[in-house]
């Protein structure tokens, strides 16, 4: 079973942390389309978290088209849906805004933020 | 089809001990399959609530229902579906662990001998030792095996993790999560172990002087709260009421922002604290939120 790493941080909703880690594993290619996606039981047991919370996160991943359930087989990573460029940009808008707000708070210059994005882009 | 009744429901539940109101017109309802974390200071009424639900003590006024029936009138069958573990619980010390489990077995029609053996094994229980000779952690594990082996539908836990080392805590938590995944287990747990409560619960409530002063889905609560600190010479005259436990010490202001709005926050801070410096916004762990809400004057 392919698990993905989660580094839990107190004070951040567990549900968001599971979602974040799963999205990261799928987007970065650690989990590839067709790979089995861990079950509620596995994730709950492995990370010591409430199964209802895991279920909620998996539902969101399914609604995003990142994970699908095959009857009798279980969950697996879905083939990636094709989005148009402007759709993708729109999906990211609030995350980009949050990032810019945080960067300005920290008095980061625009080019410093872009450089940081660039570094992470190449790391994944 | 009508919805099944909540597994736990209290209405205007009041319990007095002399002049002290341990529970004060408490309204609480917990649906099936949820894990509810009960937080609050010692003496807030948490243990009393659990004891009323177990019918170990009766309400002074109001109503406490379990599985839709008043706690005082639960059938033997329903009673045999409730597991209870409390810190420092009285166990018959002269009994060996195996004898204790054999003694419990006939009391619970749904006792699952295989599951009992499985739990005893993963908890590494010394079955031939007397309970009084066990370490604190081993005694709690023995109590948990006794309370989980009949696959309860409701678990009432009073400080179940208190004083346990991390590995024991993890074993107990794993067993609880396994049971939750298996089926409709409802848990009401009072605890000061906030990290466990963050991971285990769907919902938390803060009890203070016998009243619930906060009740919310754990994830929603964590999502809306941030721990904020900044350098400023003075506190604002009228800070937003959603800022909990705001105070100033050595030039540093700290508070919990309970309605965090990342987009507008810099502007709000600018208006409340002209010339503020070193603004830090961090996730607020449940422990910090709980402490802040308890220090907050109740409106």
Interface residues (C-beta under 8 A of the other chain):
Chain A: X8 X9 X10 X11 X12 X13 X14 X15 X16 X40 X41 X44 X45 X47 X48 X49 X50 X51 X52 X53 X56 X97 X98 X101 X102 X104 X105
Chain B: X33 X34 X35 X170 X173 X174 X177 X178 X180 X181 X194 X195 X198 X199 X200 X201 X202 X218 X219 X220 X222 X223 X225 X227 X262 X263 X266 X279 X281 X282 X283 X284 X285 X286 X287 X288
